Amino acid sequence: MESFINQLNGIIWSPLLVYLCLGAGLFFTLKIGGAQFFMVKEMIRLLLGKDVKPGERSKDSISGFEAMCMSVSGRVGTGNIAGVATAIALGGPGSIFWLWVISLLGAASSYVESTLGQLYKEQIEGGYRGGPAYYFKKGFLGGKAWYGNLFAIVTVAGMSLFMPSVQSNVIAGSMQTATGIPTWVTGLAIVTLLSIIIFGGAKRIAKFAGVVVPFMAIAYIIVALIVLALNAGDIVPSLALIVRSAFGQEEAFAGIVGTAVMWGVKRGIYSNEAGQGTGPASAAAADTSHPAKQGLIQAFSIYIDSVFVCTATALMIIITGAYKVFSPTGKEIYSGFGSSAEMTVSTIGPLNTTAALDAGIGYGAYIVAIAIMFFAFTTILAYFWNGDSAAVYLFGDEASGKKIRKILTIVFLGFTFLGTIMSGGLAWTLGDIGVGMMAWVNIVGILVMFKPTIICLKDYKSRMKNGTQDDWDFDPNKIGIQGDFKLWDDIRIKGRDLEPTEVELEIS
């Protein structure tokens, strides 16, 4: 069975998917004029909630910041600790350069998919739901329910069966290393806490993410900065090593440039999830006046994940030499000065980050265990939200649909527990399959139906020029986006007690 799973992973993660992700990111970057680089100031303004006046949002709604925290909770996970270490071990330091590339380009993909998620969202169970299944059904080649169904099925399979096991496996393993607690005990604790939060509904998930995500990301970066400050003289040489290795200019890693690209892109996508189709479900939940706002906020979330957190991990590992590099056949080709005999091709992951922190400030096992506990747990919550949004799409919110969703929730919790007692290699392979399946379907789809997001961005830029970007009068039809957008009529008029207004768009 494990052999079949490995073969399936090899098919899904062929070089073609790597090129597709890179190509899509570059294509969207050109189409949006590099907005992910030039609109950072606006992203921060939106992130701080400066676009919403008191009383404009319901107390029961999910803010743009909370929606971003929900998506960041999915992006910032074990990929930022174990995944980065894996990329370095199997692709060398140069893999981090390609992780940066896919992340910077992927921010454009994130803008596109998240704007689509907002544009085509629906009101369900008192809140908003959306994501690729919804926007494919309404906008893919004029609206194709079969393509939306395909993504929803892939999402339910990926989020409920394949991907939770990675996060729970790493939590349980790191806790056992640090404290000796049996993995099955950690598994029961994870499932119990998940149940308390999940059955509290979308608002409880959003509130939890809104408190925990900023705390965990900032705390981890502070710890990393302390390690880097203590080794300040090695930062520039380490960055230079990353760049040289990415292009085969470092003798030790000259023979694995192609592998560096593959692992950098692979782990970058797994970490930040840009283009995978998970961010749009969180983006759709936000109560906002314009779809482009969530597109921009979600683009910024890629920077939080990859530019800040992943880079912090990578530099700690490289500066302290706490890594080994292996060839595609598993042969050791490089051993860092801070590596140990325990670092083998089958144990790479949190062990590297633990060793880096031990060398930097000590207590590495405890710091990594705590960081992974927060990072991975919030990621599991994000997986549930995405899987449940897809289940709502497939089965509806009537009584029969709710029963099926409860069954899927139990299945989700069951596979989360199983992840704590299965082998790490199998857990990561299952996770890669889940990510890859969703990425294939979503990226192909948004490459076909991206045009509404360009129209939205042009409209938003025009509004920024005349100071109306925060008005609640967005009308998709009036700016040239065809389709039934009754929900936006309700948001524009009924929800804000506004009268219909003519919006003149100046596209420059």
DOBA-360960 format. One line per field, with one value per residue (C-alpha): x, y, z; residue number from 0. Coordinates in nm, 2 decimals. Example, Ala and Ser with C-alpha at 12.3 -4.5 7.8 and 13.67 -1.06 7.14 Angstrom:
BEGIN
xx [1.23	1.37] .
yy [-0.45	-0.11] .
zz [0.78	0.71] .
num [0	1] .
END
This chain:
BEGIN
xx [0.00	0.28	0.45	0.13	0.10	0.46	0.40	0.09	0.28	0.55	0.28	0.11	0.43	0.59	0.81	0.51	0.33	0.64	0.66	0.28	0.31	0.60	0.45	0.11	0.28	0.48	0.18	-0.04	0.24	0.25	-0.13	-0.17	0.13	0.33	0.06	0.20	0.51	0.38	0.07	0.22	0.13	-0.24	-0.22	-0.10	-0.38	-0.64	-0.48	-0.51	-0.88	-0.84	-1.08	-1.39	-1.57	-1.74	-2.08	-2.02	-1.96	-2.19	-2.06	-2.12	-1.92	-1.57	-1.33	-1.07	-0.80	-0.96	-1.01	-0.64	-0.55	-0.77	-0.57	-0.24	-0.32	-0.33	-0.02	0.20	0.24	0.49	0.60	0.77	0.98	1.00	0.93	1.21	1.45	1.34	1.39	1.75	1.83	1.70	1.77	2.05	2.06	1.97	1.62	1.54	1.60	1.34	1.11	1.14	1.07	0.76	0.64	0.69	0.53	0.27	0.15	0.00	-0.17	-0.30	-0.45	-0.63	-0.78	-0.87	-1.04	-1.24	-1.33	-1.48	-1.64	-1.84	-1.91	-2.25	-2.43	-2.49	-2.57	-2.56	-2.21	-2.02	-1.89	-1.68	-1.37	-1.27	-1.57	-1.80	-1.62	-1.57	-1.94	-2.03	-1.75	-1.54	-1.60	-1.93	-2.00	-1.93	-2.08	-1.88	-1.55	-1.67	-1.77	-1.43	-1.25	-1.49	-1.44	-1.06	-1.08	-1.28	-1.04	-0.73	-0.84	-1.02	-0.81	-0.46	-0.34	-0.43	-0.21	0.11	0.04	-0.07	0.22	0.47	0.30	0.30	0.66	0.80	0.61	0.74	1.10	1.07	0.86	0.84	0.46	0.33	0.21	-0.14	-0.19	-0.10	-0.34	-0.63	-0.55	-0.54	-0.88	-1.04	-0.93	-1.02	-1.37	-1.43	-1.33	-1.48	-1.82	-1.83	-1.87	-1.70	-1.69	-1.51	-1.26	-1.20	-1.16	-0.92	-0.71	-0.72	-0.56	-0.32	-0.19	-0.03	0.11	0.27	0.42	0.56	0.70	0.87	1.02	1.15	1.32	1.48	1.60	1.77	1.96	2.04	2.16	2.40	2.54	2.50	2.83	2.71	2.38	2.52	2.75	2.45	2.23	2.51	2.54	2.16	2.19	2.51	2.37	2.04	2.24	2.50	2.78	2.86	3.07	2.91	2.56	2.64	2.49	2.15	2.03	1.72	1.64	1.68	1.42	1.18	1.21	1.20	0.88	0.73	0.79	0.71	0.36	0.31	0.40	0.23	-0.04	-0.05	-0.26	-0.36	-0.71	-0.72	-0.69	-1.00	-1.23	-1.10	-1.10	-1.46	-1.56	-1.47	-1.72	-1.56	-1.67	-1.47	-1.33	-0.99	-0.93	-0.92	-0.71	-0.45	-0.46	-0.42	-0.13	0.04	-0.02	0.22	0.50	0.42	0.45	0.75	0.95	0.94	0.88	1.04	1.34	1.39	1.39	1.63	1.88	1.89	1.96	2.22	2.40	2.44	2.53	2.25	2.18	2.30	2.22	2.13	2.13	1.80	1.92	1.96	2.34	2.49	2.67	2.73	2.74	2.71	2.94	2.64	2.49	2.48	2.47	2.10	2.03	1.96	1.74	1.46	1.48	1.51	1.26	1.21	1.54	1.73	1.55	1.59	1.96	1.98	1.80	2.01	2.32	2.17	2.01	1.94	1.62	1.57	1.34	1.10	1.09	1.03	0.76	0.58	0.61	0.49	0.20	0.07	0.16	0.03	-0.28	-0.40	-0.32	-0.55	-0.83	-0.78	-0.79	-1.13	-1.27	-1.17	-1.30	-1.62	-1.67	-1.64	-1.88	-2.14	-2.10	-2.15	-2.42	-2.59	-2.69	-3.02	-3.07	-2.94	-2.63	-2.56	-2.56	-2.31	-2.09	-2.10	-1.99	-1.71	-1.61	-1.57	-1.37	-1.15	-1.09	-1.02	-0.75	-0.60	-0.56	-0.42	-0.16	-0.01	0.07	0.17	0.52	0.64	0.73	0.39	0.22	0.43	0.36	-0.02	0.01	0.19	-0.07	-0.35	-0.17	-0.08	-0.43	-0.58	-0.31	-0.36	-0.73	-0.72	-0.43	-0.57	-0.91	-0.79	-0.57	-0.89	-1.11	-0.87	-1.00	-1.27	-0.98	-0.80	-1.12	-1.16	-0.81	-0.85	-1.17	-1.00	-0.71	-0.95	-1.13	-0.81	-0.74	-1.08	-1.10	-1.40	-1.22	-1.39	-1.75	-1.99	-2.12	-1.93	-2.14	-1.97	-2.21	-2.14	-1.77	-1.80	-1.82	-2.11	-2.31	-2.57	-2.44	-2.75	-2.54	-2.34	-2.67	-2.77	-2.43	-2.44	-2.79	-2.98	-2.68	-2.57	-2.89	-2.76	-2.94	-2.83	-2.57	-2.42	-2.05	-1.83	-1.52	-1.21	-0.97	-0.63] .
yy [0.00	0.24	0.17	0.26	0.58	0.68	0.61	0.82	1.10	1.08	1.11	1.41	1.58	1.54	1.83	1.95	2.06	2.25	2.43	2.50	2.66	2.88	2.97	3.06	3.28	3.46	3.50	3.64	3.87	4.02	4.05	4.23	4.45	4.33	4.45	4.21	4.43	4.78	4.77	4.66	4.99	4.93	4.57	4.68	4.95	4.68	4.44	4.69	4.74	5.10	5.07	5.00	5.26	5.19	5.03	4.92	4.56	4.33	4.22	3.86	3.89	3.79	4.08	4.09	4.05	3.74	3.59	3.64	3.48	3.18	3.15	3.21	2.94	2.71	2.85	2.86	2.50	2.22	2.33	2.63	2.41	2.05	2.14	2.39	2.15	1.88	2.12	2.19	1.83	1.71	2.01	2.19	2.55	2.66	2.52	2.82	3.06	2.88	2.87	3.25	3.27	3.06	3.26	3.60	3.49	3.29	3.60	3.70	3.36	3.41	3.75	3.60	3.30	3.50	3.77	3.51	3.36	3.69	3.77	3.45	3.38	3.28	3.35	3.02	2.96	3.33	3.38	3.37	3.06	3.03	2.90	2.74	2.50	2.80	3.02	2.74	2.66	3.02	3.15	2.88	2.90	3.07	2.84	2.47	2.28	1.97	2.15	2.29	1.94	1.80	2.06	2.00	1.63	1.67	1.92	1.69	1.40	1.61	1.81	1.53	1.23	1.32	1.65	1.65	1.35	1.55	1.82	1.58	1.35	1.62	1.76	1.41	1.34	1.67	1.63	1.28	1.41	1.70	1.54	1.17	1.18	0.88	0.99	0.84	1.05	1.36	1.24	1.22	1.57	1.72	1.56	1.68	2.04	2.04	1.91	2.20	2.46	2.30	2.25	2.61	2.72	2.96	3.25	3.04	2.92	3.28	3.42	3.14	3.20	3.58	3.55	3.25	3.31	3.66	3.55	3.23	3.39	3.69	3.47	3.23	3.51	3.68	3.35	3.32	3.68	3.61	3.32	3.54	3.83	3.60	3.49	3.82	3.79	3.47	3.61	3.76	3.46	3.23	3.43	3.42	3.04	3.01	3.21	3.04	2.70	2.78	2.83	2.55	2.79	2.60	2.30	2.08	2.12	2.17	1.84	1.89	2.22	2.06	1.89	2.22	2.38	2.09	2.08	2.46	2.49	2.18	2.29	2.65	2.55	2.32	2.59	2.90	2.71	2.98	2.85	2.54	2.67	2.68	3.06	3.15	2.96	3.18	3.49	3.43	3.43	3.80	4.08	4.34	4.61	4.50	4.16	4.30	4.39	4.02	3.95	4.20	4.09	3.73	3.81	3.97	3.66	3.48	3.71	3.64	3.27	3.24	3.56	3.59	3.25	3.01	3.23	3.25	2.87	2.84	3.09	2.93	2.59	2.71	2.95	2.68	2.41	2.19	2.00	1.73	1.72	1.40	1.31	1.19	0.83	0.90	0.92	1.18	1.45	1.71	1.73	2.07	2.14	2.14	1.81	1.49	1.11	1.11	1.32	1.07	1.08	0.93	1.16	1.50	1.76	1.91	1.75	2.00	2.30	2.16	2.12	2.48	2.62	2.41	2.56	2.91	2.96	2.61	2.43	2.35	2.05	2.25	2.55	2.34	2.13	2.45	2.62	2.31	2.26	2.61	2.61	2.26	2.28	2.60	2.45	2.15	2.40	2.57	2.23	2.16	2.49	2.43	2.07	2.17	2.46	2.21	1.97	2.25	2.30	1.93	1.85	2.18	2.31	2.13	1.85	1.57	1.78	1.86	1.49	1.41	1.69	1.56	1.22	1.39	1.58	1.25	1.11	1.42	1.38	1.01	1.07	1.34	1.09	0.82	1.07	1.07	0.70	0.65	0.68	1.03	0.94	0.81	1.11	1.36	1.16	1.17	1.54	1.60	1.41	1.62	1.95	1.83	1.72	2.05	2.26	2.08	2.15	2.50	2.64	2.52	2.66	3.01	3.03	3.00	3.24	3.50	3.80	3.92	3.96	4.20	4.40	4.41	4.54	4.81	4.92	4.92	5.12	5.37	5.40	5.46	5.76	5.92	5.82	5.58	5.25	5.20	5.27	4.98	5.02	4.75	4.63	4.36	4.40	4.77	4.72	4.45	4.12	3.91	3.69	3.68	3.87	3.91	3.87	4.18	4.37	4.28	4.38	4.71	4.81	4.61	4.54	4.90	5.09	5.25	5.35	5.22	5.44	5.47	5.39	5.54	5.34	5.50	5.23	5.36] .
zz [0.00	0.09	-0.24	-0.43	-0.23	-0.31	-0.68	-0.68	-0.52	-0.78	-1.06	-0.90	-0.81	-1.16	-1.28	-1.48	-1.16	-1.05	-1.38	-1.37	-1.03	-1.13	-1.46	-1.31	-1.05	-1.31	-1.54	-1.27	-1.15	-1.50	-1.53	-1.20	-1.27	-0.97	-0.73	-0.46	-0.46	-0.52	-0.30	0.03	0.20	0.11	0.22	0.57	0.59	0.51	0.75	1.03	0.96	0.87	0.58	0.81	1.00	1.34	1.28	0.92	1.01	1.21	1.55	1.44	1.11	1.04	0.98	0.70	0.97	1.12	0.77	0.70	1.04	0.94	0.62	0.78	1.04	0.74	0.58	0.89	1.00	1.01	0.66	0.82	1.06	0.93	0.57	0.54	0.70	0.45	0.16	0.27	0.33	0.00	-0.22	-0.04	0.08	-0.28	-0.23	-0.01	-0.29	-0.50	-0.21	-0.20	-0.58	-0.57	-0.27	-0.42	-0.74	-0.55	-0.38	-0.72	-0.74	-0.39	-0.49	-0.79	-0.61	-0.29	-0.49	-0.68	-0.34	-0.23	-0.56	-0.58	-0.21	-0.08	0.24	0.43	0.80	0.89	0.74	0.42	0.25	-0.07	-0.23	-0.56	-0.58	-0.56	-0.81	-1.06	-1.05	-1.12	-1.34	-1.49	-1.87	-1.80	-1.50	-1.49	-1.19	-1.28	-1.23	-0.90	-0.79	-0.89	-0.67	-0.38	-0.39	-0.41	-0.12	0.10	0.03	0.08	0.38	0.57	0.49	0.36	0.51	0.88	0.94	0.86	1.12	1.40	1.33	1.37	1.69	1.85	1.75	1.88	2.20	2.25	2.18	2.43	2.71	2.65	2.62	2.41	2.07	2.12	2.43	2.23	1.96	2.20	2.34	1.99	1.89	2.21	2.17	1.80	1.89	2.13	1.88	1.56	1.71	1.82	1.46	1.22	1.47	1.73	1.48	1.35	1.71	1.80	1.49	1.54	1.89	1.84	1.49	1.55	1.88	1.75	1.44	1.63	1.91	1.67	1.47	1.80	1.90	1.55	1.56	1.89	1.73	1.43	1.64	1.83	1.49	1.31	1.12	0.95	0.81	0.49	0.41	0.47	0.23	-0.03	0.01	-0.06	-0.38	-0.50	-0.44	-0.62	-0.94	-0.90	-0.81	-0.48	-0.55	-0.29	-0.43	-0.80	-0.90	-0.74	-0.89	-1.05	-0.72	-0.54	-0.77	-0.72	-0.34	-0.30	-0.51	-0.35	0.01	-0.08	-0.21	0.09	0.33	0.19	-0.01	-0.28	-0.57	-0.38	-0.33	0.05	0.10	-0.09	0.16	0.44	0.22	0.13	0.50	0.55	0.56	0.33	0.08	-0.22	-0.33	-0.41	-0.05	0.06	-0.25	-0.14	0.23	0.14	-0.09	0.21	0.41	0.18	0.30	0.66	0.59	0.36	0.37	0.75	0.91	0.66	0.61	0.99	1.01	0.71	0.84	1.19	1.03	0.79	1.02	1.29	1.03	1.17	0.85	0.61	0.24	0.06	-0.31	-0.48	-0.41	-0.04	-0.03	0.20	0.00	0.26	0.64	0.82	1.12	1.35	1.22	1.42	1.35	1.43	1.12	0.85	0.53	0.74	1.04	0.87	0.99	1.34	1.45	1.24	1.38	1.73	1.68	1.54	1.84	2.08	1.92	1.92	2.26	2.40	2.49	2.12	2.18	2.40	2.17	1.86	2.04	2.15	1.81	1.63	1.87	1.79	1.42	1.33	1.55	1.38	1.04	1.13	1.21	0.87	0.70	0.87	0.76	0.40	0.40	0.56	0.31	0.03	0.21	0.24	-0.14	-0.21	0.04	0.12	0.46	0.50	0.76	0.54	0.44	0.81	0.89	0.62	0.74	1.09	0.97	0.77	1.08	1.27	0.98	0.99	1.36	1.32	1.05	1.26	1.54	1.31	1.19	1.54	1.54	1.17	1.03	0.95	0.59	0.52	0.68	0.47	0.15	0.21	0.28	-0.05	-0.24	-0.09	-0.17	-0.52	-0.61	-0.51	-0.67	-1.01	-1.02	-0.88	-1.08	-1.41	-1.32	-1.22	-1.53	-1.73	-1.52	-1.38	-1.58	-1.32	-1.07	-1.30	-1.35	-0.97	-0.92	-1.18	-1.02	-0.68	-0.80	-0.96	-0.63	-0.45	-0.68	-0.60	-0.24	-0.27	-0.21	0.12	0.01	0.03	-0.33	-0.52	-0.82	-1.03	-1.32	-1.36	-1.40	-1.66	-1.47	-1.60	-1.37	-1.10	-0.80	-0.58	-0.27	-0.36	-0.42	-0.06	0.07	-0.12	-0.03	0.23	0.45	0.47	0.43	0.12	-0.20	-0.54	-0.69	-1.03	-1.01	-1.28	-1.34	-1.48	-1.58	-1.65] .
num [0	1	2	3	4	5	6	7	8	9	10	11	12	13	14	15	16	17	18	19	20	21	22	23	24	25	26	27	28	29	30	31	32	33	34	35	36	37	38	39	40	41	42	43	44	45	46	47	48	49	50	51	52	53	54	55	56	57	58	59	60	61	62	63	64	65	66	67	68	69	70	71	72	73	74	75	76	77	78	79	80	81	82	83	84	85	86	87	88	89	90	91	92	93	94	95	96	97	98	99	100	101	102	103	104	105	106	107	108	109	110	111	112	113	114	115	116	117	118	119	120	121	122	123	124	125	126	127	128	129	130	131	132	133	134	135	136	137	138	139	140	141	142	143	144	145	146	147	148	149	150	151	152	153	154	155	156	157	158	159	160	161	162	163	164	165	166	167	168	169	170	171	172	173	174	175	176	177	178	179	180	181	182	183	184	185	186	187	188	189	190	191	192	193	194	195	196	197	198	199	200	201	202	203	204	205	206	207	208	209	210	211	212	213	214	215	216	217	218	219	220	221	222	223	224	225	226	227	228	229	230	231	232	233	234	235	236	237	238	239	240	241	242	243	244	245	246	247	248	249	250	251	252	253	254	255	256	257	258	259	260	261	262	263	264	265	266	267	268	269	270	271	272	273	274	275	276	277	278	279	280	281	282	283	284	285	286	287	288	289	290	291	292	293	294	295	296	297	298	299	300	301	302	303	304	305	306	307	308	309	310	311	312	313	314	315	316	317	318	319	320	321	322	323	324	325	326	327	328	329	330	331	332	333	334	335	336	337	338	339	340	341	342	343	344	345	346	347	348	349	350	351	352	353	354	355	356	357	358	359	360	361	362	363	364	365	366	367	368	369	370	371	372	373	374	375	376	377	378	379	380	381	382	383	384	385	386	387	388	389	390	391	392	393	394	395	396	397	398	399	400	401	402	403	404	405	406	407	408	409	410	411	412	413	414	415	416	417	418	419	420	421	422	423	424	425	426	427	428	429	430	431	432	433	434	435	436	437	438	439	440	441	442	443	444	445	446	447	448	449	450	451	452	453	454	455	456	457	458	459	460	461	462	463	464	465	466	467	468	469	470	471	472	473	474	475	476	477	478	479	480	481	482	483	484	485	486	487	488	489	490	491	492	493	494	495	496	497	498	499	500	501	502	503	504	505	506	507] .
END
